Structure formats: C-alpha cells, structure tokens
Amino acid sequence: MAQSDFSFALAGLLHEILEQFPNLTTQLPEWFMQVRDSALPAITWANGLLTTKAAQALRPQHPQRVTIFNQLFPQADKPIDDKHFIPIRPLQLAEDVVLPQAASTAAERTAAYEALLQEMELALAAIRPFPPAAYLTAAYDWLQRFAWCLPSPYDGGKETAVSLFDHSRAVAALLPCYQSAAAEKDDIPVAAFVSGDISGVQSFIYTITARGATSGLRGRSLYLQLLTEAISGYVLRELELPTTSLIYAGGGHFYLIAPPDKVEKLPQIQRHISSALLRHHQGELYLALGSATFAAADFRSDQFGKAWSRLSQSVSRAKRRRFSELGEAMYADIFTEQGLGGPSKVNVAFAIMKVMSKVIPRN
C-alpha cells in the first residue's frame, strides 16, 4: 500500500481532533501535512453520510460526553445535576476514569481540557518519527486513549453519547470509498460492508477435558480472539485497505468497510481461509464471509437497518454452505472422519455401544 493511502486514512482519523485542538498540528510529521488539504473533500463527504445535522455553535465551552445510560429513559426537563458524564481524562483502567460522574463546572472542564491537551502533545510527539504504516496504528491508539472521553461535534448542538474517537474512526473507514462521481447520487453504491463470522465457536471452546477446564477455556477463548484478528488483518491486506477500515473485531466476528469494487476479491479470499481452517481444524471452525453494498441513502437512520439486514442475510447464506467454495477436490477431506487430538468421536461411540451391549440384557 502506498504511503499516500496511509496518510489519507490518517487525515480522516485526526481531522476533527485537530479542528478542536489546532496546537496539535505542530507535533505531526511533515508528510501528513502535505495530504491533509487534499483529503478535505473526502472527509466532508464521509461526514455527510454519517451525520444528519452539522455541528452547531450552541454548545457549552469544553463540553463533556454524556453516558449512554442517560438516554435509556430520556426526560426533557431532567436537571443537569441528575445527569452523568464521562470524565475528561485519558483512558485507563481506573474507576474514577471509566465510571460516569456528575457534571463538572465550567472551570473544572477548562482545567481538564488544558491538562488533556498537554498529555496529547507529549504522546503525539513521541510517535512523530514513526514511518507511515506504523504511525497510522500508533495514531489510532493515541486517538482512542485521548478522544474516547470527548463528544462528537456532529450532535446538532445537543448532548451526545457518541465519542469523538468513534466518529473519527468511522470517517477514516469510509475514506477509501470516496468517489466524487457518486457523491451526489443516492442510488449508487458508495461503500460495501464486509462481515466475517466464525461458526463452530461454542463447540470449539467447550470441547475441553474436566481437568484444567478453566485454563483450557481461557486459552481457547484467547485463541479465538487472536484468530479473529489474524483473519481480519489478512482480509484487509488482500483488499489493500488500511487498518482504519476495520470497525470491529471480537468474539469470532469482524466488520470492515471497503469500496464496492473490492468485494469481487472476497470469493478468492474465502477459499484461501476455508482451506487453511479445514487443514488446521478439520472442519470444526469455519469462516463465513458476507458483504452488502450501501448507497448514500442507506446511511440514513430510517434506511440503515434494512441495508444492514442484507449484510446479515449474506453471512447466513455463506454459513449454510460451509466449505462449498472449495469444490469437489476437498470432498474427501470434508467427509472423512476427523479426530480431535484423541480418539475420534466415532470410535468412542462404538466403544460405548460395545460396553452397553454387554450390560443391557437382550430380550
């Protein structure tokens, strides 16, 4: 992947936080600043897909992000003292950071923003010498650490539970899909959502012996997570997409966004992954790849659910045809008795039947 691809994705990732904290630009590498302006049309296009209202000036200075639990039972007349907000602090595993708190005063918010800016500058300066590919990954982690507590500016001037980090990474994921010719047409596919779902997870995780069951369960769960990340990374490389195109990976599932023309490579990718999983897991685990194209109109809140259901249906169809993409050459491997590191299930079943035939009296 060319250096411009990394810097283009990086521009979308960091655009909003640089707008909010202009002083951070002094800590950025020179090669990034050269492409930031060229990425602005694509960033504007992506923001238009993700939001229905532009940011308004009617917002408090140095705003706080509300917890999503405030929105479970919304009350228009609920006083500010009864609401809870995310602390304005870098992400870390501590109760006073991850747990919502009461609203801060204006002076407290100002001081928190100043302290946050100082820490952001130091951390951003530390990764400045990195090459583009490594810099993109480091900047993603940097943004998650510091922007998780900041609200998205595209909230229509109201309180929002969407973080600046989540909004920015969604913009970065859409940038490779930017097509100026299709930007103004609602019925032309502008992006493709790709979903990967590993089936056979429950059987794989819980096929353990009684001895050391806890460690075995943890080990298999960790392996499944690493396998999910490895497969999603492989799909990104084959589609020639930056890491920012991956929007979720965990628990045997992953989702990524790709240009619509990239989905033509998915059948070949599916065959390669299926062959590897069949060879190493004897059919116990299978990855179902599915995709669905989205037009600009599908990103509207009243249409997104319908478009997403097409993606789910695509994955479901792939699951119902496990390993069919491998063709007749793999039939012998698929329908041959496979072991699980010990006596096969069939041999164990015959042994049990033999013992039971001696115990149960015949009529």
Summary of the structure (lengths in Angstrom):
residues: 363
radius of gyration: 25.0
end to end distance: 73.7
largest distance: 90.0
contacts: 1041
relative contact order: 0.11
helix: 58%
strand: 11%
